[in-house]
């Protein structure tokens, strides 16, 4: 191809590209046209509609799209018959009805026929999008269907029947399409609210800190931010239920010359909007007349708005004991009498509690307290000019926020009402009434914020534990990494119980801490009913001029005493006398019993070839030959006995009852013999333990008595008939 030809082709391509960029982007593609072949407005580009004109039985209206800026949503305005902001939701529904209108059938007759009503249409419309304009006319109802006749300028030689829903969608007047909000010009960041009603007369101002303050009966009171926000939002978003008039000549007929209630929203600079409410619009009292000051418009709104304005001022007063969020607070000080407790955040926004180390402080406990305080709300509030309630408050709480706001509250008991306390904030005239239980929440006691665990040592450092209880003493020691009972008998330990024991001595779980200065301890409360004394071998730093490791021995002694309540007992760590606490009662029960392995009565089932059972009512011997069990004493169920022997091979005790064999005279003796052993495994069963569905049992050579499942013995004695 010659160079001139190449240049000519490129020039044509450039012109074609320019045409596509400037013109063809405004047109539909062939695929789009085919997809919209059944659409009445098949050339419509809904996203480019800029103007809509409608003439309906409700009047003539013109809608104009407002050019949206970056990040703004598309908005509409009524330009005729008057200039008003449009209801964007209603306009979107109108546009969608046009965009998605599909004809039910094409009419193959003369559209000038008066039957179709298209020469004198009931509704006429004009839609402008891009450089195109499409007009349409809606005529009569179709006699043979639930539809209406429609014609458009896009199809001058055709007309259609469409659903009668389209009639409802476009039969709109000014009041249907106008913005429903009573207030058309919204304020930015309302900071002043004035309320005037038979129930409430107040002015509230939002300070730079974001707090609202009420001026009420000559005093300033902290307002509930949520209630103030609700009042502002409900006023700003107040919607018209019925448009009455945009140009009234007098307010008296609507009861607005002397409003039943009014609210003014403003900003500090002075700009404000005032809404007044008059008499009811209807007999059902569901709507009331309302007007915005400075306009001649009166419309109906829901009577719920009047009900909100008639709320008493107390509704807007902040009645919570703690009006701040935890993340807003930086310091809290609790005082009761001579006691004082300081909670303060560090540089990492973590709470430090006086009297506790950072490691011992429970951040959860602090959060729980603040959560509870924020839920405590006064039952009543009143304004009084009386002097302070008493010379000295029963409790004082000081709050300080991260932005240097502060609040001091004083609580006083009421002599003639001991179940209540009264509160004042920063010497305000407002007095709040609370339940007297609030004083308990404000107790300045450091241990309430301590972690619910005494971190004594690491489990790995514990080498021996001596347990003393009403059942005697048992000693445990770790040998080559394994725990054994060394006294009073040398037996294996139960791994799960040892783990529980090590948890008790290394990280003692606390139910609650006890105030020894206020708790009415009875004699013997802390008598050690059971104790666990652990010896620790800890590595010490190397001595100067020495290379060998040096160890030091420490002890931790847990004493558990009487019941504190139905589920816990008083306890203490002897080496840490600064705290008395409660632990789960379950620790007492398991420390009272041997921590012996629960499988010490199990037999080697695979080797057993003879089973002998002796009791007052039953005596038999069974022998296993060629895989089958036989007995000369009774009719034997071989398969059943085999399963029972296997069960004894994996048998685990319900619990250990005690050291030694204190089961008395045995009721049933069972011997398991095998060719590999000269000594049979002899188990003796005696007293039943009904609450465990068990029976006491022991074994020759194992000086521990256990409670075994009764099922094992029951099944064994039933196998021979």
C-alpha positions as CSV (number, residue, x, y, z in Angstrom):
1,X,0.0,0.0,0.0
2,X,1.4,3.4,-1.0
3,X,2.1,6.0,1.7
4,X,-0.7,8.3,0.3
5,X,-3.2,5.5,0.6
6,X,-2.2,4.8,4.2
7,X,-2.5,8.4,5.1
8,X,-6.0,8.6,3.5
9,X,-7.2,5.5,5.4
10,X,-5.9,6.8,8.7
11,X,-7.6,10.2,8.1
12,X,-10.9,8.4,7.5
13,X,-10.4,6.3,10.6
14,X,-9.7,9.4,12.6
15,X,-12.9,11.1,11.3
16,X,-14.9,7.9,12.1
17,X,-13.5,7.8,15.6
18,X,-14.4,11.5,16.2
19,X,-17.9,10.8,15.0
20,X,-18.3,7.9,17.3
21,X,-16.9,9.9,20.3
22,X,-19.2,12.9,19.6
23,X,-22.3,11.5,18.2
24,X,-22.7,7.7,18.4
25,X,-22.3,7.6,22.1
26,X,-25.7,9.3,22.3
27,X,-27.3,6.6,20.2
28,X,-28.3,3.1,21.1
29,X,-26.4,0.1,19.7
30,X,-28.1,-2.4,17.5
31,X,-28.2,-4.9,20.4
32,X,-29.8,-2.3,22.7
33,X,-32.4,-1.5,20.1
34,X,-33.2,-5.2,19.7
35,X,-33.4,-5.7,23.5
36,X,-35.9,-2.8,23.7
37,X,-38.0,-3.7,20.7
38,X,-41.0,-4.3,22.9
39,X,-40.5,-1.1,24.9
40,X,-42.9,1.7,24.1
41,X,-40.0,4.3,24.6
42,X,-37.5,2.1,22.8
43,X,-35.1,5.0,22.1
44,X,-35.2,6.3,25.6
45,X,-31.9,6.7,27.6
46,X,-33.2,7.1,31.2
47,X,-29.8,8.0,32.6
48,X,-29.8,11.1,30.3
49,X,-33.2,12.5,30.9
50,X,-33.0,16.2,31.7
51,X,-36.6,17.4,31.5
52,X,-40.1,16.0,31.8
53,X,-43.3,17.8,31.1
54,X,-46.7,16.3,32.1
55,X,-50.2,17.6,31.5
56,X,-52.7,15.5,33.5
57,X,-56.1,15.8,35.1
58,X,-54.1,17.1,38.2
59,X,-52.6,20.0,36.2
60,X,-49.4,20.8,34.3
61,X,-46.0,20.2,35.8
62,X,-42.4,20.5,34.6
63,X,-39.5,18.7,36.1
64,X,-35.9,19.7,35.5
65,X,-32.8,17.6,36.4
66,X,-30.3,19.4,38.6
67,X,-26.7,19.0,37.4
68,X,-25.0,16.8,40.0
69,X,-21.6,17.6,41.2
70,X,-18.8,15.1,41.8
71,X,-20.0,12.5,44.4
72,X,-23.5,14.0,44.5
73,X,-26.7,12.1,43.7
74,X,-28.9,13.1,40.8
75,X,-31.6,15.5,42.0
76,X,-34.7,17.0,40.5
77,X,-36.6,20.3,40.7
78,X,-40.2,21.4,39.9
79,X,-40.0,24.4,37.6
80,X,-43.8,24.7,36.9
81,X,-46.4,25.6,38.0
82,X,-44.1,26.9,40.8
83,X,-40.4,26.4,41.5
84,X,-40.1,23.7,44.2
85,X,-37.7,21.0,45.1
86,X,-38.9,17.7,43.8
87,X,-39.3,14.4,45.6
88,X,-36.4,12.4,44.0
89,X,-38.0,9.1,44.9
90,X,-41.3,10.0,43.2
91,X,-39.4,11.2,40.1
92,X,-37.3,8.0,40.0
93,X,-40.5,6.0,40.0
94,X,-41.9,8.1,37.2
95,X,-38.7,7.7,35.1
96,X,-38.7,3.9,35.8
97,X,-42.3,3.6,34.7
98,X,-41.4,5.2,31.3
99,X,-38.1,3.4,30.9
100,X,-39.5,-0.1,31.5
101,X,-42.9,0.4,29.8
102,X,-43.6,-2.6,27.5
103,X,-46.7,-2.7,25.3
104,X,-49.2,-5.5,25.6
105,X,-50.1,-5.4,21.9
106,X,-49.8,-3.1,18.9
107,X,-53.2,-1.8,17.6
108,X,-53.6,-2.2,13.9
109,X,-56.2,0.5,13.4
110,X,-56.5,4.2,12.7
111,X,-55.3,6.0,15.8
112,X,-57.3,9.0,14.9
113,X,-60.4,7.0,15.7
114,X,-62.2,8.8,18.6
115,X,-62.5,5.4,20.4
116,X,-58.9,5.5,21.3
117,X,-58.9,9.0,22.7
118,X,-55.5,9.9,21.3
119,X,-56.7,13.1,19.6
120,X,-57.9,14.5,22.9
121,X,-55.6,12.6,25.3
122,X,-56.2,12.6,29.0
123,X,-52.5,12.8,29.7
124,X,-49.8,14.3,27.5
125,X,-46.0,14.2,28.2
126,X,-42.7,15.3,26.8
127,X,-39.4,13.7,27.7
128,X,-36.1,15.3,26.8
129,X,-32.9,13.2,26.9
130,X,-29.7,14.3,25.3
131,X,-30.5,16.0,22.0
132,X,-33.7,14.0,21.6
133,X,-37.3,14.7,22.6
134,X,-40.1,12.2,22.7
135,X,-43.7,13.1,23.3
136,X,-46.5,10.8,24.3
137,X,-50.2,10.8,24.7
138,X,-52.4,8.5,26.9
139,X,-55.9,8.1,25.7
140,X,-58.9,6.0,26.6
141,X,-59.1,2.8,28.6
142,X,-59.0,-0.3,26.3
143,X,-62.4,-2.0,26.4
144,X,-61.1,-5.5,25.9
145,X,-58.3,-5.4,28.5
146,X,-57.0,-3.8,31.7
147,X,-55.0,-1.3,29.7
148,X,-54.9,2.1,28.1
149,X,-54.0,3.4,24.6
150,X,-50.7,5.2,24.2
151,X,-48.9,6.8,21.2
152,X,-45.4,8.3,21.0
153,X,-43.6,10.6,18.6
154,X,-41.0,7.9,18.2
155,X,-43.6,5.7,16.4
156,X,-45.9,8.1,14.6
157,X,-47.5,5.3,12.5
158,X,-48.0,3.0,15.5
159,X,-49.8,3.0,18.8
160,X,-50.2,0.5,21.6
161,X,-52.1,-0.9,24.5
162,X,-50.1,-0.8,27.8
163,X,-51.0,-1.7,31.4
164,X,-53.3,0.6,33.2
165,X,-50.6,0.8,35.9
166,X,-48.8,3.3,33.6
167,X,-51.8,5.6,33.9
168,X,-51.4,5.6,37.7
169,X,-47.6,6.1,37.4
170,X,-47.9,9.3,35.2
171,X,-51.1,10.8,36.5
172,X,-49.2,13.0,38.8
173,X,-49.7,16.6,39.9
174,X,-47.5,19.1,41.6
175,X,-48.2,17.8,45.2
176,X,-47.4,14.3,44.1
177,X,-44.0,15.2,42.8
178,X,-42.9,17.9,45.2
179,X,-40.5,17.2,48.1
180,X,-42.5,15.9,51.1
181,X,-40.2,17.5,53.7
182,X,-41.9,20.4,55.6
183,X,-38.5,22.1,56.0
184,X,-36.9,22.6,52.5
185,X,-33.7,24.3,53.6
186,X,-31.9,22.1,56.0
187,X,-29.5,23.6,58.6
188,X,-25.9,22.4,58.7
189,X,-25.0,21.0,62.1
190,X,-27.8,22.3,64.4
191,X,-26.4,23.6,67.6
192,X,-29.4,25.4,69.3
193,X,-32.8,24.0,70.0
194,X,-35.7,25.9,71.6
195,X,-38.8,24.0,72.6
196,X,-42.1,25.5,73.7
197,X,-45.1,23.4,74.7
198,X,-47.5,22.9,77.6
199,X,-45.2,20.2,78.9
200,X,-41.8,21.6,78.1
201,X,-40.1,25.0,77.9
202,X,-36.4,24.8,77.4
203,X,-33.4,25.9,75.3
204,X,-30.6,23.5,74.6
205,X,-27.2,24.4,73.2
206,X,-24.6,22.0,71.8
207,X,-21.1,23.0,73.0
208,X,-17.9,22.7,71.0
209,X,-17.2,19.4,72.9
210,X,-20.4,17.9,71.4
211,X,-22.3,17.9,74.7
212,X,-25.8,19.4,74.9
213,X,-26.7,21.6,77.9
214,X,-30.3,22.4,78.8
215,X,-31.4,25.7,80.3
216,X,-34.4,24.7,82.4
217,X,-36.0,26.5,85.3
218,X,-33.1,28.8,85.7
219,X,-30.4,26.2,85.8
220,X,-28.1,24.4,83.3
221,X,-28.4,20.7,83.1
222,X,-26.5,18.1,81.0
223,X,-28.8,16.9,78.2
224,X,-29.2,13.3,76.9
225,X,-27.4,13.5,73.5
226,X,-29.5,10.7,72.0
227,X,-32.8,12.4,72.9
228,X,-31.6,15.8,71.5
229,X,-30.4,14.1,68.3
230,X,-33.8,12.4,68.0
231,X,-35.6,15.7,68.4
232,X,-33.4,17.4,65.8
233,X,-33.7,14.6,63.3
234,X,-37.4,14.2,63.6
235,X,-37.9,17.9,63.1
236,X,-35.5,18.1,60.1
237,X,-37.0,15.0,58.4
238,X,-40.7,15.9,59.2
239,X,-42.8,14.9,56.2
240,X,-46.0,16.4,54.9
241,X,-48.9,13.9,54.9
242,X,-51.2,16.3,53.0
243,X,-50.4,19.6,51.3
244,X,-52.9,22.3,52.2
245,X,-51.8,25.7,50.9
246,X,-48.5,27.4,49.9
247,X,-50.1,30.9,50.3
248,X,-52.3,31.2,53.3
249,X,-53.6,34.6,54.3
250,X,-54.3,33.9,58.0
251,X,-53.1,31.3,60.5
252,X,-56.1,31.5,62.9
253,X,-58.2,29.0,61.0
254,X,-55.5,26.4,61.4
255,X,-54.9,27.1,65.1
256,X,-51.4,28.4,64.3
257,X,-52.0,32.0,65.5
258,X,-51.5,30.5,69.0
259,X,-49.6,27.2,68.3
260,X,-50.1,24.2,70.5
261,X,-46.3,23.7,70.4
262,X,-43.3,24.9,68.5
263,X,-39.6,24.1,68.1
264,X,-36.8,26.2,66.7
265,X,-33.6,24.7,65.3
266,X,-30.7,27.0,64.9
267,X,-27.0,27.4,64.7
268,X,-24.8,29.7,66.8
269,X,-24.4,32.2,64.0
270,X,-28.1,33.0,64.2
271,X,-29.7,31.2,61.3
272,X,-32.7,29.2,62.4
273,X,-35.9,27.4,61.3
274,X,-39.0,27.4,63.5
275,X,-41.8,24.8,63.1
276,X,-45.2,25.5,64.8
277,X,-48.0,23.0,65.2
278,X,-51.8,23.9,65.4
279,X,-55.0,22.1,65.6
280,X,-55.9,18.7,64.1
281,X,-56.4,18.3,60.3
282,X,-58.9,15.5,60.6
283,X,-61.5,14.2,63.0
284,X,-59.3,11.1,63.8
285,X,-56.6,13.4,65.2
286,X,-53.9,11.5,63.3
287,X,-52.6,14.7,61.6
288,X,-52.1,18.3,62.7
289,X,-51.5,21.6,60.8
290,X,-47.9,22.8,60.8
291,X,-46.1,25.8,59.3
292,X,-42.5,27.0,59.0
293,X,-42.0,30.6,60.2
294,X,-41.3,33.0,57.4
295,X,-43.4,31.1,54.9
296,X,-47.0,31.4,53.9
297,X,-47.4,27.6,53.7
298,X,-49.5,25.4,55.9
299,X,-49.6,21.6,55.6
300,X,-50.6,18.6,57.5
301,X,-48.1,16.4,59.4
302,X,-48.4,13.3,61.6
303,X,-49.7,14.1,65.1
304,X,-46.8,11.9,66.4
305,X,-44.7,15.0,66.0
306,X,-46.9,17.0,68.3
307,X,-46.7,14.2,70.8
308,X,-42.9,14.4,70.7
309,X,-43.0,18.1,71.3
310,X,-45.3,17.6,74.3
311,X,-42.8,15.3,76.1
312,X,-41.7,16.7,79.5
313,X,-38.3,18.3,79.7
314,X,-37.2,15.4,82.0
315,X,-37.2,13.3,78.8
316,X,-34.3,15.4,77.5
317,X,-32.2,15.5,80.7
318,X,-29.2,13.1,80.9
319,X,-30.3,10.8,83.7
320,X,-27.5,8.2,83.4
321,X,-25.0,8.0,86.2
322,X,-22.2,7.8,83.7
323,X,-22.9,9.9,80.6
324,X,-19.6,9.1,78.8
325,X,-18.3,6.2,76.7
326,X,-15.3,4.3,78.0
327,X,-13.2,5.5,75.0
328,X,-13.9,9.1,76.0
329,X,-12.7,8.7,79.6
330,X,-9.1,9.2,80.8
331,X,-9.6,9.3,84.6
332,X,-12.1,8.1,87.3
333,X,-11.8,8.7,91.0
334,X,-14.1,6.9,93.5
335,X,-14.5,8.1,97.1
336,X,-16.5,6.8,100.0
337,X,-15.6,8.3,103.4
338,X,-11.8,8.0,103.9
339,X,-11.5,5.4,101.1
340,X,-10.3,6.6,97.6
341,X,-9.5,4.7,94.4
342,X,-8.1,6.2,91.2
343,X,-8.4,4.6,87.8
344,X,-6.4,6.3,85.1
345,X,-5.4,5.5,81.5
346,X,-1.8,5.2,80.6
347,X,-0.1,6.3,77.3
348,X,-1.4,3.1,75.7
349,X,-5.0,3.9,76.7
350,X,-5.0,1.0,79.1
351,X,-6.5,1.4,82.6
352,X,-4.2,1.5,85.7
353,X,-5.8,1.0,89.1
354,X,-4.2,2.3,92.2
355,X,-3.2,-0.5,94.5
356,X,-2.7,-3.0,91.6
357,X,0.1,-3.7,89.3
358,X,-0.5,-3.4,85.6
359,X,-0.2,-7.2,85.2
360,X,-2.8,-7.9,87.9
361,X,-5.3,-5.4,86.6
362,X,-8.4,-6.8,84.8
363,X,-9.3,-4.5,82.0
364,X,-12.5,-6.5,81.6
365,X,-13.5,-5.7,85.2
366,X,-13.0,-2.0,84.6
367,X,-15.1,-2.2,81.3
368,X,-17.8,-4.1,83.1
369,X,-18.0,-1.4,85.8
370,X,-18.3,1.4,83.3
371,X,-20.8,-0.5,81.3
372,X,-22.9,-1.0,84.5
373,X,-22.6,2.6,85.4
374,X,-23.8,3.7,82.0
375,X,-26.9,1.6,82.4
376,X,-27.9,3.0,85.8
377,X,-30.4,5.7,85.2
378,X,-32.2,8.0,87.6
379,X,-35.9,7.3,88.3
380,X,-36.7,11.0,88.8
381,X,-35.1,14.5,88.4
382,X,-36.2,17.8,89.9
383,X,-34.9,21.3,90.2
384,X,-34.4,22.6,93.7
385,X,-33.0,25.8,95.3
386,X,-32.4,24.0,98.5
387,X,-28.9,23.9,99.9
388,X,-26.7,20.7,99.5
389,X,-28.4,17.5,100.6
390,X,-26.0,16.9,103.4
391,X,-22.7,18.3,104.7
392,X,-20.8,15.2,103.4
393,X,-21.8,13.0,100.5
394,X,-21.9,9.2,101.0
395,X,-20.0,8.8,97.7
396,X,-18.2,11.1,95.2
397,X,-17.2,10.2,91.7
398,X,-15.0,12.3,89.5
399,X,-14.8,11.7,85.7
400,X,-12.3,13.3,83.3
401,X,-12.4,12.8,79.6
402,X,-9.5,12.7,77.0
403,X,-10.5,16.2,75.8
404,X,-10.3,17.7,79.4
405,X,-14.0,17.7,80.2
406,X,-14.7,16.8,83.8
407,X,-17.8,15.9,85.8
408,X,-18.1,15.5,89.6
409,X,-21.2,13.7,91.1
410,X,-22.1,13.5,94.7
411,X,-24.5,10.9,96.1
412,X,-26.4,11.3,99.4
413,X,-28.5,8.8,101.3
414,X,-32.1,9.8,102.1
415,X,-32.8,9.2,105.9
416,X,-36.6,8.7,105.3
417,X,-36.0,6.6,102.2
418,X,-33.1,4.2,102.9
419,X,-33.6,2.3,99.6
420,X,-32.7,5.4,97.6
421,X,-29.9,7.9,97.1
422,X,-29.9,11.3,95.5
423,X,-27.3,12.7,93.2
424,X,-26.1,16.2,92.2
425,X,-23.7,17.0,89.4
426,X,-21.2,19.8,89.8
427,X,-23.4,21.5,92.4
428,X,-26.2,21.9,89.8
429,X,-29.7,22.6,91.1
430,X,-30.9,19.3,89.4
431,X,-31.3,16.5,91.9
432,X,-31.5,12.9,90.7
433,X,-32.9,9.9,92.5
434,X,-31.3,6.4,92.2
435,X,-31.6,3.0,93.9
436,X,-29.3,2.8,96.9
437,X,-27.6,-0.2,95.3
438,X,-25.6,2.2,93.2
439,X,-23.3,2.8,96.2
440,X,-22.1,-0.8,96.0
441,X,-21.1,-0.3,92.3
442,X,-19.1,2.7,93.4
443,X,-17.1,1.0,96.2
444,X,-13.5,2.1,96.0
445,X,-12.0,-1.4,96.5
446,X,-9.0,-2.2,94.3
447,X,-9.4,-6.0,94.4
448,X,-12.7,-5.8,92.5
449,X,-10.5,-4.8,89.5
450,X,-8.0,-7.5,90.0
451,X,-7.8,-10.3,87.5
452,X,-9.9,-13.3,88.6
453,X,-6.8,-15.4,88.9
454,X,-3.7,-15.5,91.2
455,X,-0.8,-16.0,88.9
456,X,1.6,-17.7,91.3
457,X,4.0,-19.6,89.1
458,X,4.3,-21.7,86.0
459,X,3.0,-25.2,86.1
460,X,6.3,-26.5,84.8
461,X,8.1,-25.1,88.0
462,X,6.0,-27.2,90.4
463,X,7.9,-30.3,91.6
464,X,5.9,-31.5,94.6
465,X,2.5,-30.9,96.1
466,X,1.3,-32.0,99.6
467,X,-2.5,-32.1,100.0
468,X,-4.0,-32.1,103.5
469,X,-7.7,-32.7,104.0
470,X,-10.1,-34.4,106.4
471,X,-9.2,-37.7,104.7
472,X,-5.5,-37.4,105.5
473,X,-2.5,-36.3,103.5
474,X,-1.2,-37.3,100.1
475,X,2.0,-36.2,98.5
476,X,2.6,-35.9,94.8
477,X,5.9,-35.5,93.1
478,X,7.2,-35.2,89.6
479,X,9.6,-38.0,88.6
480,X,11.3,-37.8,85.2
481,X,8.5,-35.6,84.0
482,X,5.7,-37.9,85.3
483,X,3.6,-37.2,88.3
484,X,3.2,-40.0,91.0
485,X,1.6,-40.2,94.4
486,X,4.4,-41.0,96.8
487,X,2.5,-41.0,100.1
488,X,0.6,-42.7,101.7
489,X,0.9,-45.1,98.8
490,X,3.0,-45.2,95.7
491,X,0.6,-45.2,92.8
492,X,0.1,-43.6,89.4
493,X,-1.9,-40.3,89.2
494,X,-4.8,-39.3,87.1
495,X,-3.5,-36.9,84.5
496,X,-6.7,-34.8,84.3
497,X,-6.9,-34.3,88.1
498,X,-3.2,-33.4,88.3
499,X,-3.7,-30.8,85.6
500,X,-6.5,-29.4,87.7
501,X,-4.3,-29.4,90.8
502,X,-1.5,-27.6,89.0
503,X,-3.9,-25.0,87.8
504,X,-5.1,-24.4,91.4
505,X,-1.5,-23.9,92.7
506,X,-0.1,-22.0,89.7
507,X,-3.0,-19.9,88.4
508,X,-5.6,-20.0,91.1
509,X,-9.0,-19.3,89.6
510,X,-11.0,-16.8,91.7
511,X,-14.7,-16.6,91.9
512,X,-14.7,-13.3,93.8
513,X,-12.5,-11.2,96.1
514,X,-13.6,-10.6,99.8
515,X,-13.2,-7.4,101.7
516,X,-11.9,-8.5,105.0
517,X,-12.5,-5.1,106.6
518,X,-16.3,-5.2,105.9
519,X,-17.1,-8.9,105.6
520,X,-18.7,-10.4,108.8
521,X,-16.4,-13.4,109.1
522,X,-17.5,-16.0,111.6
523,X,-14.9,-18.0,113.6
524,X,-13.5,-20.8,111.5
525,X,-14.3,-19.3,108.1
526,X,-10.7,-19.5,107.1
527,X,-9.9,-22.7,108.9
528,X,-8.1,-24.8,106.4
529,X,-10.5,-27.7,105.7
530,X,-8.2,-28.6,102.8
531,X,-4.9,-27.2,101.7
532,X,-2.5,-27.8,98.8
533,X,1.2,-26.9,99.5
534,X,3.4,-26.8,96.4
535,X,7.2,-26.7,96.4
536,X,8.8,-24.9,93.5
537,X,12.4,-25.3,92.3
538,X,13.2,-22.1,90.4
539,X,16.4,-21.3,88.6
540,X,18.3,-18.4,90.3
541,X,20.8,-16.1,88.5
542,X,24.3,-17.5,88.3
543,X,26.5,-16.5,91.2
544,X,29.7,-14.5,90.5
545,X,32.6,-16.7,89.5
546,X,30.3,-19.8,89.2
547,X,29.2,-21.6,86.2
548,X,26.8,-24.2,87.6
549,X,23.0,-23.5,87.8
550,X,21.8,-22.6,91.3
551,X,18.2,-23.4,92.3
552,X,16.1,-21.9,95.0
553,X,13.0,-23.5,96.6
554,X,9.8,-21.6,97.2
555,X,6.4,-22.7,98.4
556,X,2.8,-21.9,97.6
557,X,0.1,-22.9,100.0
558,X,-3.6,-22.7,99.1
559,X,-6.0,-23.0,102.0
560,X,-9.7,-23.6,101.3
561,X,-12.1,-23.0,104.2
562,X,-15.9,-22.9,104.8
563,X,-18.6,-22.2,102.3
564,X,-19.1,-18.6,101.2
565,X,-22.3,-19.6,99.4
566,X,-23.8,-22.6,97.7
567,X,-21.1,-22.9,95.0
568,X,-17.9,-21.4,96.5
569,X,-15.7,-21.5,99.5
570,X,-13.4,-19.0,101.2
571,X,-9.7,-19.4,100.3
572,X,-6.4,-17.7,100.7
573,X,-2.8,-18.0,99.6
574,X,-0.7,-18.2,102.8
575,X,2.3,-16.6,101.2
576,X,0.2,-13.7,99.9
577,X,-1.9,-12.5,102.9
578,X,-3.1,-9.4,101.1
579,X,-6.1,-11.1,99.6
580,X,-8.9,-13.4,100.6
581,X,-11.1,-14.7,97.9
582,X,-13.5,-17.5,97.0
583,X,-12.9,-20.6,94.8
584,X,-15.3,-23.1,93.3
585,X,-16.5,-25.7,95.8
586,X,-15.5,-28.4,93.3
587,X,-11.8,-27.9,94.4
588,X,-12.6,-29.1,97.9
589,X,-14.3,-32.3,96.7
590,X,-11.5,-33.4,94.4
591,X,-8.7,-32.5,96.9
592,X,-10.5,-34.7,99.5
593,X,-10.0,-37.8,97.4
594,X,-6.9,-39.6,96.2
595,X,-5.6,-38.3,92.8
596,X,-4.9,-41.8,91.8
597,X,-5.3,-43.0,88.2
598,X,-8.8,-44.1,87.5
599,X,-7.8,-47.2,85.5
600,X,-5.8,-49.0,88.3
601,X,-8.5,-51.7,88.6
602,X,-8.4,-52.5,84.9
603,X,-7.2,-56.0,83.9
604,X,-5.3,-57.2,80.9
605,X,-8.4,-58.5,79.1
606,X,-6.5,-60.1,76.1
607,X,-4.7,-62.5,78.4
608,X,-7.6,-63.6,80.7
609,X,-8.6,-67.3,80.4
610,X,-10.4,-67.8,83.7
611,X,-13.0,-65.7,85.6
612,X,-14.2,-66.7,89.0
613,X,-17.1,-64.9,90.8
614,X,-17.8,-65.5,94.5
615,X,-20.7,-63.9,96.5
616,X,-23.3,-65.0,99.0
617,X,-25.9,-65.6,96.3
618,X,-23.7,-66.6,93.3
619,X,-20.6,-68.7,92.8
620,X,-19.2,-69.8,89.4
621,X,-16.0,-70.2,87.5
622,X,-15.8,-69.7,83.7
623,X,-12.9,-71.0,81.5
624,X,-12.0,-69.9,78.0
625,X,-11.1,-72.7,75.6
626,X,-10.6,-72.2,71.9
627,X,-12.1,-68.8,72.1
628,X,-15.3,-69.9,73.9
629,X,-16.2,-69.5,77.5
630,X,-17.6,-72.5,79.5
631,X,-18.7,-73.1,83.0
632,X,-19.7,-76.3,84.9
633,X,-21.8,-74.2,87.4
634,X,-24.4,-72.7,85.1
635,X,-25.6,-72.0,81.7
636,X,-23.1,-69.4,80.4
637,X,-23.5,-66.8,77.7
638,X,-20.0,-66.9,76.1
639,X,-20.3,-63.8,73.9
640,X,-21.7,-61.8,76.7
641,X,-18.9,-62.8,79.1
642,X,-16.3,-61.9,76.4
643,X,-17.7,-58.4,76.1
644,X,-17.7,-58.0,79.9
645,X,-14.1,-59.1,80.2
646,X,-13.2,-56.5,77.6
647,X,-15.1,-53.9,79.6
648,X,-13.1,-54.8,82.7
649,X,-10.0,-54.3,80.5
650,X,-10.8,-50.7,79.9
651,X,-12.7,-50.0,83.2
652,X,-12.3,-46.6,84.8
653,X,-13.4,-45.6,88.2
654,X,-16.1,-43.0,88.8
655,X,-13.9,-41.6,91.6
656,X,-11.3,-42.6,94.1
657,X,-12.8,-43.1,97.5
658,X,-9.7,-43.2,99.8
659,X,-6.4,-44.8,100.4
660,X,-6.3,-48.3,101.9
661,X,-9.1,-50.9,101.5
662,X,-11.9,-49.6,103.8
663,X,-14.7,-51.4,102.1
664,X,-15.5,-53.8,104.9
665,X,-16.5,-57.4,104.2
666,X,-16.7,-57.9,100.4
667,X,-20.0,-58.7,98.9
668,X,-18.6,-60.0,95.7
669,X,-15.0,-61.1,94.8
670,X,-13.9,-61.5,91.2
671,X,-10.7,-63.2,90.1
672,X,-9.2,-62.8,86.6
673,X,-6.5,-65.4,85.8
674,X,-4.1,-65.8,82.9
675,X,-1.5,-68.3,81.9
676,X,1.2,-65.5,81.9
677,X,0.7,-64.7,85.6
678,X,0.9,-66.8,88.7
679,X,-1.1,-64.3,90.6
680,X,-4.7,-63.6,89.6
681,X,-6.1,-60.1,89.5
682,X,-8.5,-60.1,92.5
683,X,-11.2,-57.4,92.7
684,X,-13.5,-57.0,95.6
685,X,-16.8,-55.1,95.5
686,X,-18.7,-54.0,98.6
687,X,-21.0,-51.0,99.5
688,X,-23.1,-49.5,96.9
689,X,-23.0,-45.7,96.2
690,X,-26.5,-45.0,94.9
691,X,-26.0,-41.4,93.9
692,X,-23.2,-42.4,91.5
693,X,-24.8,-45.7,90.4
694,X,-21.6,-47.2,91.6
695,X,-20.1,-49.6,94.1
696,X,-16.9,-49.4,96.2
697,X,-14.1,-51.6,95.0
698,X,-10.4,-52.4,95.4
699,X,-7.8,-54.7,94.1
700,X,-5.0,-56.8,95.6
701,X,-1.8,-54.9,95.4
702,X,-3.5,-51.5,94.9
703,X,-4.0,-49.8,98.2
704,X,-6.7,-47.4,97.0
705,X,-10.5,-47.9,97.1
706,X,-12.5,-46.6,94.2
707,X,-16.1,-46.2,93.2
708,X,-16.6,-48.3,90.1
709,X,-19.7,-48.3,87.8
710,X,-22.3,-50.6,89.1
711,X,-23.0,-51.7,85.6
712,X,-19.8,-53.8,85.4
713,X,-20.7,-55.9,88.4
714,X,-24.4,-56.1,87.5
715,X,-23.6,-57.4,84.0
716,X,-21.0,-59.9,85.3
717,X,-23.4,-61.5,87.9
718,X,-26.1,-61.7,85.2
719,X,-24.0,-63.7,82.7
720,X,-24.4,-67.1,84.5
721,X,-27.9,-68.6,85.0
